[in-house]
Amino acid sequence: MPAWSWCLEGGRARPLRMPTEVDVQLVARVGFALSGIPWKLRPPRAQLGNGSTAKTDGRYPRGLSRSRGTDGVPSAIMPAMTDEPQDPADWPWESAVSEDTDREIEHITKNHPRLMSEMRGDIGELLEAGSMTKARELADATGEHFNDSRPPLFFTGDVDASFVLVHLNPKQPNTRSDRPRGPTPFETFEEYFDVCRHFGGRMYGSSSLRRHRSPFDHKQIQFLRPFEVIDFVEEQSREDRFTNLERAIDRKLQLELIPYGSDSFTGRGLTDELLQPHYERLMSVVTARHRAYVIFCGRVFERLMGRYVTGQHRFRLMKTDGSPTRNEYRFANLQLPYGDRKLSAGLAYSWAQQGIPMRQYGEKVRDLYGSA
């Protein structure tokens, strides 16, 4: 069966790339990574835990990918920059659904009914009709392109994690509605859900081929370490590095404000009326349990969340040689309304900024979070 997968980014989430049969790798230190390595597709079975922070040992797609964040700089999870986003429908993928998947779905449906209802609605329509009405309607209303015939992405990782990152929407190549649609790259909702929930393990788990390389993958770990909410191991071996890369994805929650993919999306066409249902879905997930940190990533949220800013911070960071950075970096405190309560959150404007010292930025964000 045809199949799919995504890679996560520092402002977007986008599909992985299928290499050609010829091995080609060119890495430029200035930030571009173009790579292609054929790999053997052997989807192993996994024995997963009960859904929150269980250690995984299998069911992962393989390979390398290339990506670019929303701000045109290296992504937080995938390699530096890319020429073209890739269509997830082009990827081969085989099901790894197990009884653990069913238990995870039952748990999340009970605790996050709105999220699962909307996911099931879109995936059901995509499987049955080959397109999603909500994506078409949003595209018509905003004047922005949204793919209505490609898999949406609502979340990746652990829905109950205490650390939450929020991005704007998945990065996919724009597809034209007037062209024939290929087969849907998964057969059941369970297959779709399983990829979203265990993406880190699929890329970096012990049963993957682990051919993906990206310096920025490690930078995300550096950003997350100061918060001390993910149990990273001390890196003394290659295995330790992959363990941390897997946990950086699967032991936090990443949410997409808009689940429909596009090559680019400014957010300028989103009126309050159009934004509200997506905001409410996101907030219903975030507020369903205690979260230690909720951080919106990238400058793209400045217009959308600006009204909720309670404190603005500009600062320089220290480079590894002890000197201050030339560039200033930014962070803002947010108070987000939801029902009769307000949620403290943060806006990491500089999340995807090129050359940022990520560990120092993480330390600064941690210190400033909740300060205003």
C-alpha positions as CSV (number, residue, x, y, z in Angstrom):
1,M,0.0,0.0,0.0
2,P,1.2,3.6,-0.5
3,A,2.1,5.4,2.6
4,W,3.3,8.5,4.3
5,S,5.1,10.2,7.1
6,W,6.0,13.7,8.3
7,C,9.0,15.5,9.6
8,L,8.7,18.2,12.2
9,E,10.0,21.7,11.8
10,G,10.8,24.8,13.8
11,G,7.6,26.5,12.7
12,R,6.0,23.9,10.4
13,A,5.5,20.2,10.1
14,R,6.2,18.7,6.7
15,P,6.4,15.4,4.9
16,L,9.5,13.4,4.4
17,R,11.4,12.9,1.2
18,M,11.9,9.6,-0.7
19,P,15.5,9.4,-2.0
20,T,16.5,8.1,-5.4
21,E,18.4,4.9,-6.0
22,V,21.7,6.9,-6.4
23,D,23.3,7.9,-3.1
24,V,24.0,11.6,-3.2
25,Q,24.9,13.7,-0.2
26,L,26.0,17.3,-0.3
27,V,26.2,19.2,3.0
28,A,27.0,22.9,3.0
29,R,28.0,24.4,6.4
30,V,26.1,27.6,5.7
31,G,22.9,25.7,6.4
32,F,21.8,23.7,3.4
33,A,21.5,20.0,3.5
34,L,20.7,18.0,0.3
35,S,20.7,14.3,0.7
36,G,19.4,11.1,-0.8
37,I,20.1,7.6,0.5
38,P,18.2,4.5,-0.5
39,W,17.1,2.4,2.4
40,K,15.5,-1.0,3.0
41,L,11.9,-0.7,4.1
42,R,11.4,-3.1,7.0
43,P,8.7,-1.7,9.4
44,P,9.3,-3.5,12.7
45,R,6.7,-4.1,15.3
46,A,6.8,-2.1,18.5
47,Q,6.0,-2.9,22.0
48,L,4.8,0.4,23.3
49,G,3.7,1.5,26.8
50,N,0.5,3.0,27.9
51,G,0.8,6.3,26.0
52,S,2.4,9.0,28.0
53,T,6.1,8.6,28.3
54,A,6.7,4.9,27.7
55,K,10.0,3.9,26.1
56,T,9.5,2.6,22.6
57,D,11.5,0.1,20.7
58,G,10.2,-0.1,17.2
59,R,7.8,0.7,14.3
60,Y,9.7,3.5,12.5
61,P,10.1,4.7,9.0
62,R,13.6,5.2,7.7
63,G,15.6,7.7,5.8
64,L,16.8,11.3,5.4
65,S,14.8,14.4,4.8
66,R,15.2,18.1,4.1
67,S,13.2,20.9,5.5
68,R,12.9,24.6,6.0
69,G,11.2,26.3,8.9
70,T,8.5,28.9,8.6
71,D,11.0,31.8,8.9
72,G,13.2,30.3,6.1
73,V,15.8,29.0,8.5
74,P,16.8,25.6,9.7
75,S,14.0,23.6,11.3
76,A,14.0,22.5,14.9
77,I,13.7,18.8,14.1
78,M,14.8,18.2,10.5
79,P,17.8,19.4,8.5
80,A,18.6,22.9,7.6
81,M,16.9,24.0,4.4
82,T,15.1,22.5,1.4
83,D,14.3,23.3,-2.2
84,E,10.9,21.7,-2.3
85,P,8.5,20.3,0.3
86,Q,7.6,16.7,-0.3
87,D,4.2,15.0,-0.6
88,P,3.5,12.5,2.2
89,A,1.5,10.4,-0.3
90,D,4.8,9.6,-2.1
91,W,6.1,7.6,0.8
92,P,5.8,3.8,1.2
93,W,4.6,2.9,4.7
94,E,3.2,-0.2,6.3
95,S,0.9,-0.4,9.3
96,A,2.3,-0.9,12.8
97,V,-1.0,-0.7,14.6
98,S,-1.1,-2.8,17.7
99,E,-3.3,-3.3,20.8
100,D,-1.4,-0.5,22.4
101,T,-2.6,1.8,19.6
102,D,-6.2,1.0,20.5
103,R,-5.6,1.7,24.2
104,E,-3.9,5.0,23.4
105,I,-6.8,6.0,21.1
106,E,-9.3,5.1,23.8
107,H,-7.4,7.1,26.4
108,I,-7.1,10.2,24.3
109,T,-10.7,10.0,23.1
110,K,-11.8,10.1,26.7
111,N,-9.6,13.0,27.8
112,H,-9.5,15.0,24.6
113,P,-12.8,14.4,22.9
114,R,-12.8,17.5,20.7
115,L,-9.4,16.8,19.2
116,M,-10.3,13.2,18.4
117,S,-13.7,14.1,17.1
118,E,-12.2,16.6,14.6
119,M,-9.4,14.3,13.6
120,R,-11.8,11.4,13.0
121,G,-14.1,13.7,11.0
122,D,-11.4,14.9,8.7
123,I,-9.7,11.5,8.3
124,G,-13.0,9.8,7.7
125,E,-13.9,12.2,5.0
126,L,-10.5,12.0,3.4
127,L,-10.7,8.2,3.3
128,E,-14.2,8.2,2.0
129,A,-14.3,11.1,-0.4
130,G,-10.6,11.8,-1.0
131,S,-10.8,15.4,0.3
132,M,-11.7,17.5,3.3
133,T,-14.5,20.1,3.2
134,K,-13.1,22.1,6.1
135,A,-9.8,22.6,4.3
136,R,-11.5,23.8,1.2
137,E,-13.7,26.2,3.1
138,L,-10.8,27.7,5.0
139,A,-8.9,28.2,1.8
140,D,-11.8,30.0,0.2
141,A,-12.4,32.1,3.2
142,T,-8.8,33.2,3.8
143,G,-7.5,33.4,0.2
144,E,-4.6,31.1,1.4
145,H,-3.9,27.7,-0.1
146,F,-4.6,24.6,2.1
147,N,-4.4,21.1,0.8
148,D,-7.8,19.4,1.0
149,S,-6.6,16.0,-0.4
150,R,-3.5,15.4,1.7
151,P,-3.2,14.2,5.3
152,P,-3.8,16.9,7.9
153,L,-1.6,17.0,11.0
154,F,-3.2,17.9,14.3
155,F,-0.4,16.8,16.7
156,T,2.7,14.8,17.2
157,G,4.0,13.2,20.4
158,D,2.4,12.7,23.8
159,V,-0.9,14.5,24.1
160,D,-0.6,14.4,27.9
161,A,2.9,15.8,28.0
162,S,3.7,18.7,30.4
163,F,5.7,20.5,27.7
164,V,3.8,21.8,24.7
165,L,5.1,23.5,21.5
166,V,2.6,25.1,19.1
167,H,3.3,25.7,15.4
168,L,1.1,27.3,12.7
169,N,0.4,24.5,10.2
170,P,2.1,21.6,8.4
171,K,4.4,22.3,5.5
172,Q,3.4,20.3,2.4
173,P,3.6,21.1,-1.3
174,N,0.5,22.8,-2.6
175,T,-1.7,20.4,-4.5
176,R,-4.3,21.5,-7.1
177,S,-7.9,20.4,-6.5
178,D,-8.5,20.0,-10.3
179,R,-5.9,17.3,-10.6
180,P,-6.7,13.6,-10.2
181,R,-6.2,12.5,-6.6
182,G,-4.1,9.5,-5.8
183,P,-5.1,6.8,-3.3
184,T,-5.2,7.9,0.4
185,P,-1.8,6.9,1.8
186,F,-3.3,5.0,4.8
187,E,-6.3,2.8,5.2
188,T,-7.6,3.4,8.7
189,F,-7.8,6.1,11.3
190,E,-5.6,3.9,13.6
191,E,-2.8,3.9,11.1
192,Y,-2.9,7.7,10.9
193,F,-3.0,8.2,14.6
194,D,-0.1,5.8,15.2
195,V,2.2,7.8,13.0
196,C,1.3,11.0,14.8
197,R,1.7,9.6,18.3
198,H,5.1,7.8,17.8
199,F,6.9,9.9,15.2
200,G,10.1,10.3,17.2
201,G,10.5,6.6,17.6
202,R,9.8,6.1,13.9
203,M,12.7,8.4,13.0
204,Y,15.2,7.6,15.8
205,G,14.1,4.5,17.7
206,S,16.3,1.4,18.1
207,S,14.6,-0.4,15.2
208,S,15.1,2.4,12.7
209,L,18.1,2.6,10.4
210,R,19.0,6.0,11.9
211,R,20.4,7.4,8.7
212,H,18.9,10.8,9.3
213,R,21.4,13.5,10.2
214,S,20.8,17.1,11.2
215,P,22.8,19.4,13.5
216,F,19.5,21.2,14.3
217,D,18.0,18.1,15.8
218,H,20.5,18.3,18.5
219,K,19.8,22.1,18.9
220,Q,16.2,21.3,19.8
221,I,17.5,19.0,22.6
222,Q,19.7,21.9,23.8
223,F,16.6,24.2,23.9
224,L,14.6,21.6,25.8
225,R,17.2,20.6,28.4
226,P,17.0,23.6,30.7
227,F,13.3,23.1,31.3
228,E,14.0,19.7,32.9
229,V,10.7,18.2,31.9
230,I,12.0,15.5,29.5
231,D,14.2,12.8,31.0
232,F,17.2,13.1,28.6
233,V,20.1,10.8,29.2
234,E,23.7,11.8,29.5
235,E,25.2,11.4,26.1
236,Q,28.1,9.0,26.3
237,S,27.4,6.9,23.2
238,R,25.7,6.9,19.8
239,E,22.8,5.1,21.3
240,D,22.4,7.8,24.0
241,R,22.2,10.5,21.2
242,F,19.4,8.6,19.4
243,T,17.5,8.1,22.7
244,N,17.5,11.8,23.3
245,L,16.4,12.6,19.7
246,E,13.5,10.2,20.0
247,R,12.5,11.6,23.4
248,A,12.7,15.2,22.2
249,I,9.8,14.4,19.8
250,D,7.7,11.7,21.6
251,R,7.9,13.0,25.2
252,K,6.6,16.5,24.4
253,L,3.4,17.5,22.6
254,Q,3.5,19.5,19.4
255,L,0.3,21.0,18.2
256,E,-0.6,22.6,14.9
257,L,-3.0,25.5,15.1
258,I,-4.2,24.9,11.6
259,P,-4.0,21.1,10.7
260,Y,-4.1,21.6,6.9
261,G,-0.8,21.6,5.0
262,S,0.5,24.3,2.6
263,D,3.8,25.3,1.1
264,S,3.5,28.7,2.8
265,F,1.1,30.4,5.1
266,T,1.2,33.9,6.5
267,G,-1.9,33.8,8.7
268,R,-3.0,37.2,7.4
269,G,-6.2,35.9,6.1
270,L,-7.3,34.5,9.4
271,T,-10.0,36.6,10.9
272,D,-11.1,36.1,14.5
273,E,-14.2,34.3,13.3
274,L,-12.1,31.8,11.2
275,L,-9.4,31.4,13.9
276,Q,-11.8,30.7,16.8
277,P,-12.7,27.0,16.2
278,H,-9.0,26.1,15.7
279,Y,-8.0,28.2,18.8
280,E,-10.7,26.5,20.8
281,R,-9.7,23.0,19.7
282,L,-6.1,23.7,20.6
283,M,-7.0,25.2,24.0
284,S,-9.3,22.3,24.8
285,V,-6.2,20.1,24.5
286,V,-3.8,22.3,26.3
287,T,-6.1,23.0,29.3
288,A,-7.3,19.4,29.7
289,R,-4.4,18.8,32.2
290,H,-1.7,20.7,33.9
291,R,1.1,21.9,31.5
292,A,4.4,23.2,32.8
293,Y,5.1,25.1,29.6
294,V,3.1,26.1,26.5
295,I,5.2,27.9,23.9
296,F,4.1,29.2,20.6
297,C,7.0,29.0,18.1
298,G,8.0,31.7,15.6
299,R,7.3,35.3,14.5
300,V,4.3,34.2,12.6
301,F,2.3,34.2,15.8
302,E,3.0,37.8,16.6
303,R,-0.1,39.1,14.8
304,L,-2.3,36.3,15.9
305,M,-1.4,36.4,19.5
306,G,-0.3,40.0,19.9
307,R,-3.4,41.0,21.8
308,Y,-2.6,38.5,24.6
309,V,1.0,39.7,25.3
310,T,1.6,40.8,28.9
311,G,5.3,41.2,28.7
312,Q,7.9,41.7,26.0
313,H,11.6,40.8,26.3
314,R,14.6,41.6,24.1
315,F,18.0,40.3,25.0
316,R,21.4,39.2,23.8
317,L,22.8,35.8,24.6
318,M,26.3,34.6,25.3
319,K,28.2,32.7,22.6
320,T,30.4,29.7,23.4
321,D,33.5,31.9,23.5
322,G,31.9,34.0,26.2
323,S,31.1,37.1,24.1
324,P,27.6,38.5,23.6
325,T,25.7,37.8,20.4
326,R,25.4,40.6,17.9
327,N,21.7,39.8,17.3
328,E,19.0,40.5,19.8
329,Y,16.5,37.7,20.5
330,R,12.9,38.0,21.7
331,F,10.3,36.3,23.9
332,A,6.9,37.4,25.1
333,N,4.6,36.3,28.0
334,L,1.0,35.5,27.1
335,Q,-2.2,35.2,29.0
336,L,-4.6,33.2,26.8
337,P,-8.3,33.3,27.5
338,Y,-10.3,30.1,27.4
339,G,-13.8,30.0,28.9
340,D,-13.7,31.6,32.3
341,R,-10.0,31.2,32.8
342,K,-6.7,32.3,31.5
343,L,-3.6,30.2,30.6
344,S,-0.1,31.4,31.0
345,A,2.0,30.7,27.9
346,G,4.9,32.1,26.0
347,L,5.8,33.3,22.5
348,A,9.3,32.3,21.3
349,Y,9.7,34.8,18.5
350,S,13.3,33.7,17.9
351,W,12.6,30.0,17.8
352,A,13.8,29.5,14.2
353,Q,16.3,32.3,14.0
354,Q,19.5,31.3,12.2
355,G,22.6,30.9,14.4
356,I,20.7,31.2,17.7
357,P,22.5,29.6,20.7
358,M,19.6,27.3,21.5
359,R,20.6,26.2,25.0
360,Q,21.0,29.7,26.1
361,Y,17.8,30.7,24.5
362,G,16.0,27.9,26.3
363,E,17.5,29.0,29.6
364,K,16.3,32.6,29.0
365,V,12.8,31.4,28.0
366,R,12.6,29.2,31.0
367,D,13.6,32.1,33.3
368,L,11.2,34.6,31.7
369,Y,8.3,32.2,31.4
370,G,5.4,33.3,33.7
371,S,7.3,36.4,34.7
372,A,4.6,38.8,33.5
